[in-house]
Amino acid sequence: MSSAVSEDWIARPGGAIGGRLQVPGDKSISHRAVMFSALADGVCEISNFLTGADCRATAAAMQAMGVRIDTLSERHLRVHGVGMRGLKPPTTTLDLGNSGTSMRLFCGLLAGQGFELTLTGDESLSKRPMRRVTDPLSQMGARFSTTEAGTAPLTIHAAAELSALDYVMPMASAQVKSAVLLAGLYADGCTAVTEPKVTRDHTERMLRGFGYAVDREGSRVSLSGGGQLRASNIEVPGDLSSAAFFFVAAAIQPGATIRIDNVGINPTRVGVLEVLRRMGAQVEISAQRESMGEPVATVSVTGAPLKGIEIDEDLVALAIDELPVLFVAAACAEGETVVSGAEELRVKESDRVATMADGLQAVGIEAEARPDGIRIVGGQIRGGEINSHGDHRIAMSFAVAAQRSIEPIVLRDCANVATSFPGFLECATQAGLRVEPLA
């Protein structure tokens, strides 16, 4: 049964965890694959495209701006690129649903298109801050209108011309970095971003794959405007953020092994594997190869008694989306786990620090939310009821937590799981988790 059928789930303890899995295509890469293919000169094919609602919203927005996209099969698209200046003004507001990635990257990509359009989203997306993207873009000459709170609906006004920017980011964020670089494609001169901590570099890798020169010197990434994107075919690797739920499910069950094939192991994304290693799980990487500049491999995780650790900002930047499920690993570990430097986690689909702390407390785990992170003391998960607040990663994290609970965990408001992981319930069942829609 599809995870989108019911908004509420029940997760029960006692599953036999193990097996060999495939997970859906990487969400971050799928978004960029559609965006860049649409602006390329020529026809691109994208295989293993993530069919979740977020990525469909990106594709639909490109179609609304005049890009022809053929669906060859469920996860295989053919995109007829229109070139860097070939997009047309949409006739309606572009509804991006729950996709913050779409909205923030489009702010950069569309700022220099020369026409006006409005971006909107669902209730959750409409609460998420956009000024940290629009402020630096405004320094380049882009023009935006938002609510007084700096949230969507967000209108991008036609700008005469964008100017290059040398931007020093106050906070590490791959989405902000990407938005500035994408605006830089349309700017006069060299646009650069200096990031305080390394963040995921899918934008830079894919631009290079499309033949666009991107330079990196230490923490500074730069490109020059005025180039072209060359049509290229893309095989999207399996999403490490999706795989993380099953890796943690194995890690918290001593002796259990989960093996996932064709998963992306981008070095800016592998923090989840390093955290599990440091906590005591066994992690093995094999069959490594490259796809469009992205490293891909088979990854196996075997469970062991875990110990609490300190997760500092260097690791946080490499595991920002996986932190909610890593908090579950911490709840199952001996001793105390402290996470710091995770302010960005508070401006995701929900305030994931507060939501996870509340949820862990509700199932009997000592958890203290802090301004930049969380403190968790491992213990016995009791079971109970969790409100995921429409945040897909919260729902999936507590589905994993139920494996080590005494009683079932009821999960409320889970429909948005389909935005990032269509078919999660089927994959979870295959892995041995006992989670299903609540009757």
ZAKEPA-159857 format. One record per residue (C-alpha): residue number from 1; x, y, z; residue in one letter. Coordinates in steps of 0.001 Angstrom, whole numbers, m for minus. Layout:
# residues N
REC, NUM, X, Y, Z, a .
...
END
This chain:
# residues 439
REC, 1, 0, 0, 0, m .
REC, 2, 1299, 3466, m812, s .
REC, 3, 2453, 5710, 2007, s .
REC, 4, 228, 8453, 588, a .
REC, 5, m2978, 6459, 1253, v .
REC, 6, m3207, 7174, 4981, s .
REC, 7, m2113, 10189, 6983, e .
REC, 8, m1643, 8070, 10096, d .
REC, 9, 549, 5006, 10593, w .
REC, 10, 1174, 2464, 13314, i .
REC, 11, 4676, 1084, 13841, a .
REC, 12, 5146, m2012, 15966, r .
REC, 13, 8231, m3467, 17629, p .
REC, 14, 9727, m6825, 16869, g .
REC, 15, 10664, m6765, 13195, g .
REC, 16, 13455, m8987, 11839, a .
REC, 17, 15732, m6403, 10241, i .
REC, 18, 17910, m7347, 7276, g .
REC, 19, 18156, m7784, 3544, g .
REC, 20, 19302, m6163, 334, r .
REC, 21, 17384, m3107, m835, l .
REC, 22, 17129, m455, m3519, q .
REC, 23, 16004, 3026, m2521, v .
REC, 24, 14472, 5707, m4768, p .
REC, 25, 16597, 8202, m6661, g .
REC, 26, 18310, 11028, m4822, d .
REC, 27, 15941, 13954, m4303, k .
REC, 28, 18591, 16686, m4420, s .
REC, 29, 20051, 15313, m7647, i .
REC, 30, 16622, 14728, m9233, s .
REC, 31, 15646, 18377, m8676, h .
REC, 32, 18844, 19630, m10274, r .
REC, 33, 18690, 17108, m13113, a .
REC, 34, 15343, 18498, m14286, v .
REC, 35, 16341, 22135, m13814, m .
REC, 36, 19657, 21866, m15639, f .
REC, 37, 18323, 19602, m18395, s .
REC, 38, 15591, 22157, m19075, a .
REC, 39, 18206, 24876, m19600, l .
REC, 40, 20595, 22762, m21659, a .
REC, 41, 21061, 22924, m25387, d .
REC, 42, 19625, 19623, m26609, g .
REC, 43, 17735, 16605, m25310, v .
REC, 44, 18582, 14942, m21971, c .
REC, 45, 17365, 11662, m20512, e .
REC, 46, 17100, 11176, m16754, i .
REC, 47, 16915, 7635, m15370, s .
REC, 48, 16000, 6642, m11798, n .
REC, 49, 14295, 10017, m11342, f .
REC, 50, 12617, 10369, m7957, l .
REC, 51, 8852, 10361, m8510, t .
REC, 52, 8028, 11989, m5162, g .
REC, 53, 5796, 15038, m5041, a .
REC, 54, 8675, 17486, m4495, d .
REC, 55, 10506, 16500, m7667, c .
REC, 56, 7277, 16305, m9635, r .
REC, 57, 6639, 19911, m8568, a .
REC, 58, 9986, 20955, m10045, t .
REC, 59, 9220, 19160, m13308, a .
REC, 60, 5715, 20647, m13478, a .
REC, 61, 7122, 24151, m12941, a .
REC, 62, 9530, 23680, m15830, m .
REC, 63, 6694, 22441, m18039, q .
REC, 64, 4678, 25532, m17084, a .
REC, 65, 7587, 27613, m18407, m .
REC, 66, 7509, 25928, m21789, g .
REC, 67, 9819, 22928, m21350, v .
REC, 68, 8690, 19680, m22975, r .
REC, 69, 9196, 16684, m20667, i .
REC, 70, 8315, 13193, m21897, d .
REC, 71, 7675, 10396, m19379, t .
REC, 72, 9289, 7315, m20914, l .
REC, 73, 8517, 5204, m17836, s .
REC, 74, 7720, 5931, m14191, e .
REC, 75, 11321, 6907, m13339, r .
REC, 76, 12675, 7744, m16798, h .
REC, 77, 12232, 11215, m18285, l .
REC, 78, 13259, 12846, m21549, r .
REC, 79, 13737, 16601, m21231, v .
REC, 80, 13882, 18819, m24324, h .
REC, 81, 16196, 21636, m23242, g .
REC, 82, 15339, 25189, m24273, v .
REC, 83, 18712, 26769, m23549, g .
REC, 84, 19706, 29254, m20878, m .
REC, 85, 17351, 31973, m22138, r .
REC, 86, 14565, 29816, m23527, g .
REC, 87, 12109, 29696, m20616, l .
REC, 88, 8750, 31402, m21094, k .
REC, 89, 6710, 33296, m18477, p .
REC, 90, 4181, 30955, m16841, p .
REC, 91, 530, 31902, m17156, t .
REC, 92, m244, 30988, m13535, t .
REC, 93, 1409, 30966, m10123, t .
REC, 94, 3837, 28053, m9769, l .
REC, 95, 2724, 25851, m6852, d .
REC, 96, 5753, 23987, m5470, l .
REC, 97, 3851, 22064, m2818, g .
REC, 98, 6145, 21185, 82, n .
REC, 99, 9426, 21592, m1786, s .
REC, 100, 11764, 24087, m171, g .
REC, 101, 14566, 22962, m2481, t .
REC, 102, 12491, 23900, m5528, s .
REC, 103, 11613, 27328, m4194, m .
REC, 104, 15102, 28289, m3022, r .
REC, 105, 16889, 27041, m6135, l .
REC, 106, 14313, 28625, m8421, f .
REC, 107, 14927, 31966, m6686, c .
REC, 108, 18459, 31867, m8068, g .
REC, 109, 17767, 30178, m11374, l .
REC, 110, 14850, 32428, m12341, l .
REC, 111, 16145, 35737, m10945, a .
REC, 112, 17880, 36552, m14229, g .
REC, 113, 15270, 35270, m16682, q .
REC, 114, 13812, 38702, m17406, g .
REC, 115, 10155, 37955, m16642, f .
REC, 116, 7932, 38068, m13580, e .
REC, 117, 6452, 35035, m11875, l .
REC, 118, 5147, 34005, m8469, t .
REC, 119, 6099, 30921, m6464, l .
REC, 120, 3848, 29486, m3789, t .
REC, 121, 3547, 26288, m1788, g .
REC, 122, 1591, 24442, 849, d .
REC, 123, 1066, 25628, 4425, e .
REC, 124, 4386, 24187, 5592, s .
REC, 125, 6455, 25694, 2778, l .
REC, 126, 4713, 29027, 3235, s .
REC, 127, 6145, 29255, 6761, k .
REC, 128, 9758, 28618, 5767, r .
REC, 129, 12199, 31556, 5688, p .
REC, 130, 13298, 32786, 2275, m .
REC, 131, 15225, 35951, 3161, r .
REC, 132, 18507, 34100, 3590, r .
REC, 133, 18178, 33348, m140, v .
REC, 134, 16546, 36544, m1368, t .
REC, 135, 18880, 38875, 560, d .
REC, 136, 22125, 37856, m1206, p .
REC, 137, 20314, 37589, m4544, l .
REC, 138, 19008, 41123, m4057, s .
REC, 139, 22629, 42251, m3740, q .
REC, 140, 23062, 40935, m7288, m .
REC, 141, 20186, 43062, m8573, g .
REC, 142, 17403, 40486, m8296, a .
REC, 143, 14030, 41801, m7161, r .
REC, 144, 11608, 39910, m4927, f .
REC, 145, 8329, 40420, m3086, s .
REC, 146, 7394, 38212, m128, t .
REC, 147, 5137, 38419, 2902, t .
REC, 148, 6201, 40729, 5730, e .
REC, 149, 7734, 37671, 7400, a .
REC, 150, 9886, 36991, 4335, g .
REC, 151, 7945, 33880, 3339, t .
REC, 152, 5993, 32711, 285, a .
REC, 153, 4051, 33606, m1775, p .
REC, 154, 7229, 34885, m3387, l .
REC, 155, 7248, 36979, m6555, t .
REC, 156, 10387, 37235, m8691, i .
REC, 157, 10277, 40491, m10619, h .
REC, 158, 12012, 41030, m13942, a .
REC, 159, 15537, 42356, m13371, a .
REC, 160, 17390, 44373, m16000, a .
REC, 161, 20689, 42634, m15352, e .
REC, 162, 22370, 40717, m12536, l .
REC, 163, 25763, 41667, m11164, s .
REC, 164, 28339, 39153, m9960, a .
REC, 165, 28654, 38748, m6188, l .
REC, 166, 31427, 37551, m3890, d .
REC, 167, 29296, 36237, m1041, y .
REC, 168, 30541, 35061, 2353, v .
REC, 169, 27795, 32918, 3844, m .
REC, 170, 26958, 33555, 7516, p .
REC, 171, 25589, 30021, 7905, m .
REC, 172, 26336, 26811, 6003, a .
REC, 173, 23502, 25985, 3592, s .
REC, 174, 23757, 24117, 304, a .
REC, 175, 20480, 25644, m886, q .
REC, 176, 21663, 29224, m327, v .
REC, 177, 25018, 28450, m1959, k .
REC, 178, 23263, 26872, m4943, s .
REC, 179, 20825, 29759, m5360, a .
REC, 180, 23648, 32318, m5524, v .
REC, 181, 25676, 30199, m7957, l .
REC, 182, 22661, 29618, m10196, l .
REC, 183, 21956, 33353, m10301, a .
REC, 184, 25631, 33731, m11165, g .
REC, 185, 25006, 31857, m14417, l .
REC, 186, 23149, 34980, m15551, y .
REC, 187, 25409, 37592, m13948, a .
REC, 188, 28089, 39729, m15530, d .
REC, 189, 31437, 38540, m14174, g .
REC, 190, 32561, 35950, m11627, c .
REC, 191, 30192, 34991, m8804, t .
REC, 192, 31722, 33305, m5753, a .
REC, 193, 30422, 31815, m2530, v .
REC, 194, 32581, 31195, 540, t .
REC, 195, 30955, 28752, 2936, e .
REC, 196, 31807, 28447, 6647, p .
REC, 197, 31503, 24648, 6516, k .
REC, 198, 31493, 22248, 3589, v .
REC, 199, 27958, 21569, 2354, t .
REC, 200, 26604, 19220, m283, r .
REC, 201, 28034, 20011, m3709, d .
REC, 202, 25515, 18453, m6092, h .
REC, 203, 25039, 21756, m7930, t .
REC, 204, 28740, 22148, m8642, e .
REC, 205, 29182, 18520, m9732, r .
REC, 206, 26191, 18564, m12036, m .
REC, 207, 27097, 21890, m13616, l .
REC, 208, 30492, 20406, m14467, r .
REC, 209, 28712, 17347, m15867, g .
REC, 210, 26800, 19679, m18174, f .
REC, 211, 30091, 21200, m19325, g .
REC, 212, 29998, 24372, m17198, y .
REC, 213, 33244, 25413, m15509, a .
REC, 214, 33037, 25651, m11721, v .
REC, 215, 36132, 26325, m9628, d .
REC, 216, 36814, 25576, m5972, r .
REC, 217, 39676, 26912, m3865, e .
REC, 218, 39335, 25770, m281, g .
REC, 219, 35947, 26934, 971, s .
REC, 220, 35353, 29293, m1985, r .
REC, 221, 33324, 28152, m5022, v .
REC, 222, 33081, 30329, m8126, s .
REC, 223, 31804, 30454, m11698, l .
REC, 224, 31495, 33041, m14454, s .
REC, 225, 28221, 34012, m16074, g .
REC, 226, 27315, 33780, m19727, g .
REC, 227, 28075, 30128, m20443, g .
REC, 228, 25928, 27314, m21818, q .
REC, 229, 24832, 23914, m20534, l .
REC, 230, 25573, 20945, m22795, r .
REC, 231, 22894, 18237, m22945, a .
REC, 232, 23885, 15119, m20967, s .
REC, 233, 22116, 11964, m19854, n .
REC, 234, 21857, 11430, m16106, i .
REC, 235, 21492, 8310, m13979, e .
REC, 236, 20305, 9448, m10559, v .
REC, 237, 21890, 7413, m7742, p .
REC, 238, 19853, 6056, m4843, g .
REC, 239, 19213, 8661, m2140, d .
REC, 240, 21531, 8300, 854, l .
REC, 241, 19024, 10293, 2929, s .
REC, 242, 16384, 7638, 2198, s .
REC, 243, 18843, 4808, 2792, a .
REC, 244, 19723, 6338, 6169, a .
REC, 245, 16467, 5143, 7744, f .
REC, 246, 17335, 1525, 7015, f .
REC, 247, 20980, 1926, 7945, f .
REC, 248, 19895, 3193, 11372, v .
REC, 249, 17333, 376, 11636, a .
REC, 250, 20214, m2085, 11221, a .
REC, 251, 22622, m122, 13439, a .
REC, 252, 20287, m206, 16468, i .
REC, 253, 19765, m3974, 16157, q .
REC, 254, 23031, m5796, 17006, p .
REC, 255, 23853, m8364, 14340, g .
REC, 256, 21346, m7083, 11772, a .
REC, 257, 22687, m6149, 8331, t .
REC, 258, 21097, m3942, 5675, i .
REC, 259, 22789, m3723, 2258, r .
REC, 260, 21722, m1081, m284, i .
REC, 261, 22960, m1051, m3878, d .
REC, 262, 23622, 1936, m6164, n .
REC, 263, 23423, 4522, m3400, v .
REC, 264, 25107, 7913, m3709, g .
REC, 265, 28095, 8426, m1431, i .
REC, 266, 28890, 12043, m2216, n .
REC, 267, 31597, 13069, 292, p .
REC, 268, 29487, 16060, 1343, t .
REC, 269, 26645, 13692, 2306, r .
REC, 270, 28298, 10786, 4117, v .
REC, 271, 28092, 12207, 7628, g .
REC, 272, 25388, 9674, 8524, v .
REC, 273, 27798, 6806, 7833, l .
REC, 274, 30588, 8431, 9834, e .
REC, 275, 28271, 9061, 12801, v .
REC, 276, 27134, 5423, 12808, l .
REC, 277, 30768, 4280, 12624, r .
REC, 278, 31713, 6455, 15586, r .
REC, 279, 28753, 5140, 17557, m .
REC, 280, 29947, 1568, 16975, g .
REC, 281, 28080, 218, 13929, a .
REC, 282, 29997, m1578, 11175, q .
REC, 283, 29902, 218, 7802, v .
REC, 284, 31238, m1294, 4572, e .
REC, 285, 31432, 363, 1124, i .
REC, 286, 31977, m1671, m2044, s .
REC, 287, 31399, m1670, m5823, a .
REC, 288, 32282, 2019, m6140, q .
REC, 289, 31798, 3869, m9430, r .
REC, 290, 30898, 7334, m10724, e .
REC, 291, 27742, 8669, m12388, s .
REC, 292, 27683, 12277, m13700, m .
REC, 293, 30520, 13089, m11321, g .
REC, 294, 28686, 11577, m8342, e .
REC, 295, 30280, 8624, m6493, p .
REC, 296, 27960, 5609, m6219, v .
REC, 297, 28448, 2360, m4272, a .
REC, 298, 26927, m552, m2403, t .
REC, 299, 26754, 276, 1302, v .
REC, 300, 26242, m2239, 4122, s .
REC, 301, 25565, m1439, 7788, v .
REC, 302, 25662, m4050, 10535, t .
REC, 303, 24288, m3320, 13980, g .
REC, 304, 26196, m3402, 17251, a .
REC, 305, 25767, m1993, 20780, p .
REC, 306, 25955, 1756, 20182, l .
REC, 307, 27533, 4418, 22367, k .
REC, 308, 26619, 8084, 22621, g .
REC, 309, 29005, 10576, 21007, i .
REC, 310, 29428, 14281, 20350, e .
REC, 311, 28287, 15343, 16877, i .
REC, 312, 29825, 18739, 16170, d .
REC, 313, 29118, 21241, 13408, e .
REC, 314, 31635, 19686, 10997, d .
REC, 315, 29687, 16415, 10994, l .
REC, 316, 26333, 18185, 11158, v .
REC, 317, 26982, 19867, 7810, a .
REC, 318, 27567, 16420, 6266, l .
REC, 319, 24414, 14893, 7780, a .
REC, 320, 21879, 17709, 8107, i .
REC, 321, 18930, 15821, 6580, d .
REC, 322, 19808, 12555, 8308, e .
REC, 323, 20005, 14005, 11821, l .
REC, 324, 16397, 13169, 12801, p .
REC, 325, 16940, 9433, 12317, v .
REC, 326, 20407, 9700, 13891, l .
REC, 327, 18618, 11076, 16965, f .
REC, 328, 16834, 7706, 17053, v .
REC, 329, 20220, 5957, 17002, a .
REC, 330, 21240, 8193, 19912, a .
REC, 331, 18092, 7200, 21808, a .
REC, 332, 19152, 3556, 21451, c .
REC, 333, 22796, 4156, 22393, a .
REC, 334, 24435, 3821, 25792, e .
REC, 335, 25158, 7191, 27344, g .
REC, 336, 24739, 10732, 26094, e .
REC, 337, 24777, 12144, 22566, t .
REC, 338, 25172, 15892, 22083, v .
REC, 339, 24603, 17620, 18728, v .
REC, 340, 25820, 21202, 18190, s .
REC, 341, 25996, 23604, 15255, g .
REC, 342, 22658, 22433, 13849, a .
REC, 343, 20736, 25726, 13670, e .
REC, 344, 19659, 24986, 10088, e .
REC, 345, 17669, 22007, 11375, l .
REC, 346, 15201, 24465, 12885, r .
REC, 347, 14116, 25842, 9477, v .
REC, 348, 13316, 22627, 7634, k .
REC, 349, 9791, 21277, 6966, e .
REC, 350, 9371, 21586, 10721, s .
REC, 351, 11637, 22757, 13518, d .
REC, 352, 13285, 19345, 13568, r .
REC, 353, 15166, 19986, 16795, v .
REC, 354, 11993, 20806, 18718, a .
REC, 355, 9838, 18205, 16968, t .
REC, 356, 12319, 15374, 17555, m .
REC, 357, 12954, 16416, 21174, a .
REC, 358, 9214, 16488, 21867, d .
REC, 359, 8730, 13157, 20137, g .
REC, 360, 11579, 11442, 21964, l .
REC, 361, 10261, 12712, 25291, q .
REC, 362, 6806, 11410, 24381, a .
REC, 363, 8190, 7878, 23976, v .
REC, 364, 10197, 7971, 27200, g .
REC, 365, 13632, 9223, 26121, i .
REC, 366, 15436, 12059, 27899, e .
REC, 367, 15985, 14748, 25258, a .
REC, 368, 16829, 18422, 25670, e .
REC, 369, 16374, 20811, 22742, a .
REC, 370, 19066, 23482, 22511, r .
REC, 371, 19276, 26588, 20294, p .
REC, 372, 21815, 24924, 17981, d .
REC, 373, 21162, 21240, 18595, g .
REC, 374, 20044, 18625, 21070, i .
REC, 375, 21165, 16470, 23987, r .
REC, 376, 19859, 12888, 24089, i .
REC, 377, 20380, 10253, 26777, v .
REC, 378, 19938, 6718, 25536, g .
REC, 379, 17258, 4611, 27185, g .
REC, 380, 14236, 2405, 26657, q .
REC, 381, 11725, 3576, 24060, i .
REC, 382, 8265, 3013, 25520, r .
REC, 383, 5952, 3596, 22605, g .
REC, 384, 3199, 6192, 22361, g .
REC, 385, 1863, 8723, 19872, e .
REC, 386, 3877, 11127, 17710, i .
REC, 387, 2676, 14104, 15691, n .
REC, 388, 5081, 14428, 12764, s .
REC, 389, 3717, 17915, 11940, h .
REC, 390, 3676, 16986, 8258, g .
REC, 391, 7450, 16427, 8227, d .
REC, 392, 8319, 13289, 6276, h .
REC, 393, 11659, 12711, 8030, r .
REC, 394, 10066, 12888, 11479, i .
REC, 395, 7472, 10277, 10511, a .
REC, 396, 10031, 7881, 9022, m .
REC, 397, 12436, 8348, 11946, s .
REC, 398, 9859, 7267, 14522, f .
REC, 399, 8818, 4368, 12295, a .
REC, 400, 12413, 3174, 12762, v .
REC, 401, 12341, 3935, 16500, a .
REC, 402, 9386, 1570, 16998, a .
REC, 403, 11665, m1352, 16205, q .
REC, 404, 13220, m912, 19671, r .
REC, 405, 10082, 189, 21545, s .
REC, 406, 8119, m1771, 24120, i .
REC, 407, 4731, m775, 22732, e .
REC, 408, 3610, 381, 19275, p .
REC, 409, 4119, 3975, 18147, i .
REC, 410, 1215, 5730, 16437, v .
REC, 411, 2407, 8290, 13878, l .
REC, 412, 130, 11160, 12939, r .
REC, 413, 231, 13336, 9803, d .
REC, 414, 2482, 11158, 7626, c .
REC, 415, 1105, 11960, 4158, a .
REC, 416, 4111, 14100, 3200, n .
REC, 417, 6394, 11048, 3218, v .
REC, 418, 5417, 10709, m442, a .
REC, 419, 7194, 14000, m1153, t .
REC, 420, 10618, 12423, m699, s .
REC, 421, 10189, 8651, m411, f .
REC, 422, 7320, 7191, m2453, p .
REC, 423, 6906, 3539, m1552, g .
REC, 424, 8472, 3909, 1902, f .
REC, 425, 6055, 1476, 3525, l .
REC, 426, 6797, m1245, 976, e .
REC, 427, 10542, m759, 1360, c .
REC, 428, 10221, m705, 5154, a .
REC, 429, 8317, m4010, 5084, t .
REC, 430, 11005, m5529, 2860, q .
REC, 431, 13635, m4423, 5386, a .
REC, 432, 11706, m6001, 8275, g .
REC, 433, 10095, m2962, 9876, l .
REC, 434, 6512, m3457, 11025, r .
REC, 435, 4839, m235, 9936, v .
REC, 436, 1535, 171, 8127, e .
REC, 437, m1361, 2618, 7686, p .
REC, 438, m3508, 2948, 10775, l .
REC, 439, m6923, 1451, 10135, a .
END
